[in-house]
Amino acid sequence: MNQPHGHHKPTLTVCACGQIRFTYGPITVRFDPDQFLAFASSVAMRGSQFRQSVGNCHPADASSAHGDLCH
């Protein structure tokens, strides 16, 4: 698996107030616990869908096959 930009590992911090901070590279997102669990579940499902749709194809090949544009 590729490392995030800058080789920063994702971090998860739970504050004393109960808020959760998820940091991935230069991005930090704050969540309430329920929001974080919903986000994590959604990302996991999208990751699974991506794996199934791409299979052994290169992501650029899969994207062009569907007419999607990058950038």
C-alpha positions as CSV (number, residue, x, y, z in Angstrom):
1,M,0.0,0.0,0.0
2,N,1.3,3.4,-0.9
3,Q,2.1,5.9,1.9
4,P,0.2,9.2,2.0
5,H,1.9,12.2,0.5
6,G,5.0,13.1,2.6
7,H,5.0,9.6,4.1
8,H,2.8,10.7,7.0
9,K,0.9,7.9,8.7
10,P,-2.8,8.6,9.3
11,T,-3.5,9.5,13.0
12,L,-6.6,9.4,15.1
13,T,-6.8,11.5,18.2
14,V,-9.7,11.5,20.7
15,C,-9.9,14.7,22.7
16,A,-11.0,15.0,26.3
17,C,-14.2,16.8,25.0
18,G,-15.1,13.6,23.0
19,Q,-14.3,15.0,19.5
20,I,-12.2,12.9,17.2
21,R,-9.4,14.3,14.9
22,F,-8.5,12.2,12.0
23,T,-5.3,13.4,10.2
24,Y,-4.2,12.1,6.8
25,G,-1.1,13.9,5.5
26,P,-1.8,17.6,5.6
27,I,-5.5,17.2,6.2
28,T,-7.2,17.1,9.6
29,V,-10.9,16.5,9.9
30,R,-12.8,16.8,13.2
31,F,-15.8,14.5,13.9
32,D,-18.2,13.6,16.6
33,P,-17.8,9.8,17.4
34,D,-21.0,8.8,15.5
35,Q,-19.9,10.9,12.5
36,F,-16.5,9.3,12.5
37,L,-17.9,5.8,12.6
38,A,-20.2,6.6,9.6
39,F,-17.3,8.2,7.7
40,A,-15.0,5.2,8.4
41,S,-17.7,2.8,7.3
42,S,-18.4,4.8,4.1
43,V,-14.7,4.9,3.2
44,A,-14.4,1.1,3.8
45,M,-17.4,0.4,1.5
46,R,-16.0,2.7,-1.2
47,G,-12.6,1.0,-1.0
48,S,-14.3,-2.4,-1.4
49,Q,-16.3,-1.2,-4.4
50,F,-13.1,0.2,-5.9
51,R,-11.3,-3.0,-5.5
52,Q,-14.1,-5.0,-7.1
53,S,-14.6,-2.6,-10.0
54,V,-10.9,-2.2,-10.8
55,G,-9.8,-5.7,-10.2
56,N,-6.4,-6.2,-11.8
57,C,-6.8,-3.2,-14.1
58,H,-4.8,0.0,-13.7
59,P,-7.0,2.7,-12.2
60,A,-6.4,5.0,-15.3
61,D,-7.7,2.2,-17.6
62,A,-10.8,1.7,-15.5
63,S,-11.5,5.4,-15.4
64,S,-11.2,5.9,-19.2
65,A,-13.4,2.9,-19.8
66,H,-16.2,4.7,-18.0
67,G,-15.6,8.1,-19.7
68,D,-14.6,9.7,-16.4
69,L,-12.1,12.6,-16.5
70,C,-9.3,13.1,-14.0
71,H,-8.6,16.7,-12.9
